[in-house]
Amino acid sequence: MVRIARHVLSTLIVGATVTFIAPVLVNMTPAAIAAPMVGLPDFTEIVEKAGPAVVNIRTTEKVKADTATGQPNDEEMQEFLRRFFGVPPNGAGKPQIPAPKGRKPGGKAAQQEEVPRGVGSGFIISADGYIMTNAHVVDGASEVYVKLTDKREFKAKVIGADTRTDVALLKIEGTNLPRLTMGDSDKIKAGEWVLAIGSPFDLENTVTSGIISAKARDTGDYLPLIQTDVAVNPGNSGGPLINMRGEVVGINSQIYSRSGGFMGISFAVPIDEAMRVSDQLKTSGKVTRGRIGVQIGEVTKEVAESLGLPKAQGAQVERVETDGPAAKAGVQAGDIILKFNSTIIEKANDLPRIVGNVKPGTRGVLTVWRKGASRDIPLTITEMKADKAEDAAATDDKPDTKPAQAANALGLIVSDLTPAKKKELQVDAGVLVDSVEGSAARVGLQIGDIIQRLNNTDIKDAKQFNALVAKLESKKMAVVLVRRGESSQFVPLRPAS
């Protein structure tokens, strides 16, 4: 029997107090001491097989040169490239680009220079030279160069790139090239060992490892990402995330960082989605997605309870685009979309992903929750267009004078909508918020908001609204459908006693 000390040292700093946890003495046998080493993953065989198919990607761009030096004069851009793409700033290790013979820097012929833009990673997915990487690695590049581990370098053609998923497809001219096998990102599990191979800071074929931290992390992007604790840094972008079977399960794409470097959280695009995108890019050079023309939000527990939903799920319709598929089919602001065809919408972000994978022109059915009951609404999917900036500023159409009255139990004073306001908003009814206090103020309601519904009852005028509020139970949460600008959203409120 061997008696050893397992040192556990932790520092807790609260104000000026520092506390140390003393060593813990435990009894362990020699076999137990060696036990932690048993079963640890060995990545050597995976790296030997996968490494040759992982490539270094170098991009250049044409920029306006400084008339005196022939070099780029945008210092902020150089700093951006250094921190996020691993490119050293001018004069710090980056090869200088000489002017062609017979031309002096600063002359008219030196107004444009081909300069290094950044470095990234990628991996070969077919023996004839198709390569997958991130869209942001090649975005804005004039030329793209691919280097293999055997030192061969190719000039690559960008077949297409999709910014919504951050996936790009490249092509180099080659045969019998090493390639990686695609895995199934739907089958991955949190806690599973994975490794990344790439070119962090232009250090080619660097291997790092870790585990999957979360399978489907919503980051506000178009699709859920794989979260890992694998060390990923600038230059790793576009490289593969590989499981213990040597299969690609993701494309390393993002990191969470306050410093520009790795802080223990990295994200990868699931390979299933990436392959769907690359197939479209290979066929047509672009990605076509379906849309129904709604702006949506999450359904909270309070909203679900107030509307009689069994649980908080689905996508709350906040706005219906005029003349869009949803508007033509009869979808209304305030509807809760529960299903698309037979697929359940668990959370709001599920809807655009599911609809986006549907071919434009296809007929579909939305199951929505409206006024305490579900109903099916058939509609035709149309093609998603490029994002457009939209103005949602509310206009001031309030009467000059308001009747003196006290706020109701929700903390609101409301008035009837003017005919001009109804015409502007394209609504038949609702009430205008003239004053906000109490619970309404605490949840963020504002003067100028439009109340369209209380629980499951449409609001016709101020008299009806105040009568309904007077009947509310003080201990029970209520929910109002509020329109602000062009968007509508359910807001839970508790009446004052």
N, C-alpha and C positions, 0 to 999 in steps of 0.2 A: 504494500500500500504506500502510495506517495502522497504526501501532504503538501499542497502548493497554495500559493496565494493568487487568486484571480483578481487583478487590479482593475477596479472600476472607478474611474476618476471623472467626476462631473463638476462643472463650475456653474453656479447659479449667481448671477449678479443682479441684485435689486438695490438700486441706489448705490451706496458705497459698501454693501455687505457682500462678502464673498464666502460661499459655503463649499467645503470639499466633502465628498462622500468617501468614507474610509474604505480601505481594501477589504474585500470579503474573503474569508478563509473557507475553503471547501475541501472535502476529501475526494480525491479522484484516483483511479487506478491508471497505470501506464496505458492500458488499452483505451480508456476514456479520454486520455490526453490526446491521443492520435485520432480519435473518432471524428472531429470536425473536418479533417482532411479527406475522409472517405466520401465519395460521391460528388465531389466538387467538379464542375464541368471542365472538360478539356476541349478547347476550341481549335487546337492545332490542325486537325484533319479537315475541319470545315474551312479554315482560313486557306489551307493549301489548295483546296478545290475551288473555292469561291474567289479568292484573291485575284487571279488572272482575268476575271470577267469584270472587275471593278476598275473604272477608268478615271483619270484626272482630266478635268475640263478647264480649258483656259480660254477666256474671251477677250476680245479687243474691241475698241470703238474708235470712230473718227471724231476728233474733237478739234475745236479752234485752238491754235497754238499761240503762245505769247510771242509777240513780234520780235522780242529781243533774244529769247532763249530757244524758241522753237518747241517749248514744252507747255503742257496745259497750265493755265493760270488760275484754275479754280481750286484753292486750297481746301475749301470745305468738302468738295467732292473727293479729293485725295484722302482726307481723313475718314470719310464715310467708307471708301473702298478698303482702307487699311483695317478698320475696326470690324466690318461686317463681311468682307470677302477675302481677307488675308493678303491684300495687295500692299506692299510697302510703299510709303510715300516717296515722292521724287527725291533722289539723292540719298536714299536709305536702303540700298540694295536692289532697287528696280532698275533693270537695264535701260539705259538711255537710248532713244531712237535717233540715230544720226540723220541729218538731212542728206538727200541724194547728192551725188557728186555734181559739182557745178552750180549748186544752189546754196545760198547762204540762209541760215535760220533768220527769219524775220522778213525774207523776201516774199513776193507774192505767191511763189510756188509752195511756201511753207505755211500756208494758212490752215491746212488740215493735216493732222498727224494721226497715224494709227498707233494707239497707246494701249497698254494693258488695262483691262477693265476689272477683271476679277478672276478668281479660281473657284471651282466647285468640284463636285463628284458626279458620277453616273455609273450605270451598269448595263452590260450588254444583255439583251433579252432574246436575240436570235443570231444564229451563226453567220447570217449574211449582213450583219452590221447595224441593226436597229438598237438604239440606246435610249434608256429612260433616265430622266433627270428632273429637276425642279424648273418650273417656268421662270422663277426669279433668277435662276443662274444664267439664263441666256437672254433675258429681257433687255432690250436695248443694245445688244451686241451687234457689231458690224461683221465680225468673223468669229467662228467657234472652232477650237482645236481640241482634239481628243488624243490623249497619250495613254498607251497600254503599259502594263507592267514590264513588258519585254522591250520597252523604250521606243516602240514604233509610234509615230505620230501621224494623225489623219486630220484633214480639214473636214469638218462635219457640216451637213446641211440640216437646218431646223425644219422638220416636217410640219410641226405645229406645236402650239403651246396653249394651255388653258389656265388662265389666271385664277379662276374660281377654285380649282382644286390644286393649283400650283404644280401641274404636271406638264412636262414637255417631252416630245419625241424627236430624237436626232437620228441621222443616218450617215454612216461612213461606208466607203467602198472597201469591202473585204470579204473573204470566204473562210469557212471553217474556223471562225472566231470562237473563243471560249464564251460560254453564256451561263447565266444563272437560271435556276428552276424557280418558278413561281409557286408560292404556298397559298394557303387559304386564311386570309386575315379574319374571317368570321369565326374561325375555330381557336384563335389564340386566347390565352387566359392570363389574368393578372397574376404576377408572380413567376411567370415563365421566363427562362433565361433567353436572352437575345444578344446579338452583337452587331456592331456597326463597322463598316469598312469605308474609308474615304480619305479625303485630303485636307484635314484641318490645318489652316495656316500654310497651305501648299505642301504639307508633309505627306507625300503620296503613300497610299496603301497602309494607312494607320488603322489599327484594330482596337476598338474599345468594346466593353461588354457591360451588361447590367440586366435588369429584369423589366418586364412590362408592369408599369405602375397602374394604368387604367386602360381599359379596352376601347372605350368610345368617349373621348373627352370633347365636349362642346366648347369650342374656342371662339365662337362667333363667326366662324367661316362657313363655307357651303357644306362641308361634310365633317363628321366627327373624326378626330385624330387619335392615333395610338400614343399614349403618354408612357415614356420610359425614363429610367434614371441612367441610361447609357450616356457617356460623355460625348457630347456633340458640340462642335465649335465652328466658327466661320470657316468655310471651305468644305465642311462635311455635307453641305446642302446637296441633295440629289443622290447621295449614296444609299446603298441598300441597308435595311434592317433585316437581319437574318436569324431564323430560328435554329434550334439544335439539330434539325434535319438538313440544314444547309439550304433551306428554301427562303426566298424573299417574302416577307410579310408586310413590308412597308418601305416608304421612301422618306429618309430623314429630311425634315423640312424646316422646322422651327425650334427655337429654344426660348425659354423664359429667362430673361436676364436683365439685371439693372446695371451691369458693367460692360456688356457686349460679349462676355465670355460665359462659359458653362456654369450653371448654378444648381445642377442636380435635377433639372426638369427639361426634357426634350420631347418633341412631337414628331410623329411620322404619318404620312398619308397612307391609309390602308391600301394594300396592293390590289385588292379586288376592285376598288373604285378606280385606282390608277390604270389598271388594265382595260377597264371599260372605256376610259378616256383615251388611252393610247390607241385602242382599236379604231375609234372614230377619227382620231388625228391621222392615222395611217391611211384610212379610206378617203377622207375628204379634207384633211388639213385643219378642221375645226370641230368643235363639239356642239351638237344640237341638243337643246333641253326643252322640256315642256314647261308650261306655266298656266296658271288659271286666273291671275290678276287680283290677288288679295294681299293686304298687309296684315300680318298676324302677330299675336303675342301669346305668352304663356297663360295657362289657366291655373289660378291659385286655388288653394284649399277653400278660402273664404268665398270666392266666386262660385266654385263648384257646389258648395253647400247651399248657397243662396239661390242657385238656379235649379236645384234638385238633381244635380248630377251625382251618380253613385260614388265617383272619385274624381280627383283632380287630374284630368287627362285631356288630350286634344289640343287644338290650336284655336285661339280666340280671334275671330275676324275683327280687326280694328278699322279696316278700310277696304272698300270694294272699288276697284279701278273702273272708271266710267268706260262703258263699251267693251270691257274685258269679258272673257269667257264666264267668270263667276257672276258678273252683273247681268249678263244676258240670260243666265240660267236661273236667276232669282236669289242668289246668295245675298244676305244682308249683314251689315255691320252689327255685331252682337251675337251672331251665330257662333256656335262652337263646333268646329269640324272634328268629328270623332273617327271617321274612316275615309279612306280613299279606295274605292272598289272594296276589296275584302281585307285590306291592310289597316290595322288599327293604328291610329296616330296617338302615341303615348305622350309626346311632347311637341311643342310647336316646331322645332327644327326638323322633325321627321317629315313634315309635309312637303317643303320645297325639295328635299332630297328624293322623296318617293315620286312626286310629280315630275321632277326634273329628268328622271330616268325613263319617262314615258314619251314615246314618239309623237311629235306634234301631229294633230289631225285625228288622234285616237279619241274615241268616246270613253268617258269614265263616269263614275257615280260617287258623289260626295254624300256621306251620311252626316247630317248636322243636328245639333241640339238647339231647339228654338222654343222658348216659352213653355218649358217643362216637358217637351216631347221631342222624339227624334223623327227625322224625315229624310228621305233620299232625294237628291237633286242631281239629275243627269246633266252633263256638260261636255263640251268638246275642248280638248287640250290644244293650245296654240304654242307657237315657238317663242322661247325666251329671247328677248332682244338685249342689246347692251344696256348697262345701267345708265339711267338718266337722272340728273339732279332735278328734284321736284321742290317747288315752293309750297310750304304748308302754313304760311302765315295767316293768322285769323284776322278778319276785318272787324272794324268797330262799327256795329250797327245798333247800338243801344239807344233807347229813348233818352231824351235830354232830362226828363224828370221821372222820378220813381215815387210811387205812393208810399207814404210812411207806414211801415209794417215791421213786425218782429220776425226774426229768423225762425224757421220751423225746427223740428226736433233733430234734423240732420245738420243744422247750422246754415241753412240756405235761404236766401230771399230770391225768388224767381219771378219772371214775367213772361207773358205770351210772346211768341216770335212775331215780328212784323212780316207782312206779306213779302217785302223785299228780301228779308233774311231767309225766308223759306225758299224763295226762288233761287237765291244765291247758293244755298246749301243743297238744293234739290231734295227737300224733305217736306212732308205734309204736316208734321206736328213736332212737338218738343217744347221745351221751355228754356229761356235764357237766364243764366245765373247773373244776378245783379249785385249780390253781396254774399260774402263767405266768412263764416266764423265757426268756432267750436270744432266738432269732429270733421266737418268738411274741409276746414282750413288745415287741420292736422294731416290729412291724407293728400293734400296738394291741389284741391279743386281751386279754380280761379274765376274771377269775374270775366264774363264773356264765354265761358264754357256752355255747351248745350246739353241738357239732360234729355235723353231720348227714351229711357226706360227705367222703371223701378222694379227690381226683381224680374218677374216675367210679364209685366204690364207695360204696354206702350203708353207714353205720356202725350196727352192731347193738348192740355193747357195748364196754366198755373193753378187754377182752382182744383182741378182733378189731382194734380201732383201733391198739393198741400193736404188734401183730404186723405190720400193714400199714406202719406208720411204720418199723419195723426193716428193712424190705425196700427202703425208698426209697434212691435214689442221691444221694449228697451233692452232686454237681455239677449235679443236675437240679432245677429248680423244681417244687414240688408246690403243690396248691391245695386248701384246705378250705372247705366250705360251712358258714358260721357263722351261727347264729341268735342274735339279741340282741333281747329284747323280742318284738315281733311281726314283725320284719324279718329276712330271711336274705340273706347276701352272701358271694360267693366272696372268699377272702383268699389271695394267693400267699405261700408260705413256702419257704425253702431249708433243708433238713435240715442239722444239724451233722454234721461229719465225725467 
